[in-house]
Amino acid sequence: MKLSNRETEILELNNIGLTDQQIADKFGLSLRTVHAHTMNFRKKLKAKNIKEALYKARKKGFIKDDFVIGCNCKKLGLEKS
């Protein structure tokens, strides 16, 4: 199973607490498009909800537990908190 780059980006942003609307604004996407990507990665991960999707994505190595303190924040234009 492979996630698209956009699905991974959305998962990473969900992981640090951004809302779907904030993600849509960040990438210039519609909220509907973000929801479609979310549904796609939930299906691929066989997750019932976003929390389960995040758990499975971490376990499978799609996102890292240390994402918030890593250099990915800079890549995505986010400041570390």
C-alpha positions in Angstrom: 0.0 0.0 0.0 1.3 3.5 -0.9 -0.1 6.9 0.1 0.2 9.8 -2.3 2.4 12.7 -1.4 -0.7 14.9 -0.7 -2.3 12.2 1.5 0.9 12.0 3.5 1.1 15.8 3.8 -2.5 16.0 5.0 -1.9 13.2 7.5 1.2 15.0 8.9 -0.8 18.2 9.3 -3.7 16.4 11.0 -1.0 14.8 13.3 0.0 18.3 14.5 -3.6 19.4 15.1 -4.5 21.4 12.0 -8.1 21.3 11.0 -9.3 20.3 7.6 -10.1 24.0 6.8 -6.6 25.1 7.9 -5.1 22.4 5.6 -7.4 23.5 2.7 -6.3 27.1 3.2 -2.6 26.1 3.4 -2.6 24.3 0.1 -5.3 26.4 -1.7 -7.6 23.4 -1.9 -11.3 23.2 -1.3 -12.5 21.6 1.9 -14.2 19.0 -0.2 -10.8 18.0 -1.8 -9.2 17.7 1.7 -12.1 15.5 2.8 -11.6 13.3 -0.4 -7.9 12.9 0.4 -8.8 12.0 4.0 -11.3 9.4 2.9 -8.7 7.9 0.5 -6.0 7.5 3.2 -8.6 6.2 5.7 -9.6 3.6 3.2 -6.0 2.6 2.4 -5.2 2.3 6.1 -8.5 0.6 6.9 -9.2 3.1 9.6 -12.7 3.9 11.0 -11.7 7.5 11.9 -8.9 10.0 11.8 -7.5 9.0 15.2 -7.2 5.4 14.0 -5.7 6.5 10.7 -3.0 8.6 12.5 -2.2 5.6 14.8 -1.9 3.2 11.9 0.1 5.8 9.8 2.6 6.2 12.6 2.8 2.4 13.1 3.5 1.8 9.4 6.0 4.6 9.2 4.1 7.0 7.0 4.4 9.8 9.6 6.8 10.1 12.5 6.0 10.6 16.1 8.6 13.4 16.2 7.1 15.3 13.3 6.3 18.4 15.3 9.9 18.8 16.4 11.5 17.7 13.1 12.5 19.7 10.1 9.3 18.8 8.3 7.6 21.9 9.9 9.9 24.2 8.0 9.3 22.3 4.7 5.6 22.8 5.2 5.9 26.4 6.1 4.9 25.9 9.7 6.6 27.3 12.8 7.5 25.0 15.6 5.6 25.6 18.8 
